[in-house]
Amino acid sequence: MIVCICRNISDKEITLRVQDGAQFDDLQIDLGIATCCGCCEECARDVVTRATPATPPTACTSQN
């Protein structure tokens, strides 16, 4: 799905960038997302949130 119609940026492109470590600010700089009319910002942020890998739980270590 196209998220940013001004820049023709899809959710797949955003997801790939986020999986490579990009954050929303990086996408604004690199792709120009949400920098033209701004209508896509909420949707783009939602895609970034969904694409951001969950932080794995830390292992518990007991100290005896």
C-alpha positions as a printed Julia matrix, in Angstrom:
64×3 Matrix{Float64}:
  0.0     0.0    0.0
  1.22    3.51  -0.73
  1.65    5.43   2.52
  3.03    8.71   1.17
  1.4     9.75  -2.09
  3.58   12.85  -2.4
  6.77   10.75  -2.5
  5.21    7.44  -3.68
  6.52    5.5   -0.67
  4.97    2.17   0.24
  4.56    0.41   3.55
  6.89   -2.3    2.23
  9.68    0.2    1.65
  9.2     1.66   5.13
  9.17   -1.82   6.67
 12.38   -2.84   4.9
 14.14    0.33   6.04
 13.0    -0.13   9.64
 14.12   -3.76   9.62
 17.53   -2.45   8.52
 17.6    -0.18  11.59
 16.03    3.06  10.37
 13.86    5.16  12.65
 11.15    7.63  11.65
 13.58   10.57  11.56
 15.85    8.59   9.23
 12.93    7.97   6.88
 12.15   11.68   6.8
 15.73   12.51   5.88
 16.36    9.63   3.47
 12.94    9.3    1.81
 11.28   12.62   2.54
  8.3    10.9    4.11
  5.86   13.24   5.9
  7.83   16.3    4.78
  5.57   17.55   1.99
  1.87   17.79   2.92
  2.19   15.77   6.15
 -1.02   13.79   5.63
  0.86   10.48   5.79
  2.67   11.07   9.07
  0.27    9.17  11.33
  0.08    6.18   8.98
  3.86    6.2    8.42
  4.48    6.24  12.16
  2.07    3.3   12.57
  3.97    1.33   9.92
  7.26    2.13  11.66
  5.86    0.98  15.0
  4.57   -2.3   13.55
  7.84   -2.93  11.7
 10.09   -2.19  14.67
 11.38   -5.48  16.08
 10.35   -6.17  19.64
 13.16   -6.02  22.13
 13.94   -9.58  23.17
 13.52  -10.27  26.87
 16.73  -10.27  28.83
 17.78  -13.48  30.43
 17.32  -13.63  34.15
 20.4   -14.5   36.07
 20.24  -15.42  39.67
 23.07  -14.47  41.92
 23.46  -16.85  44.82
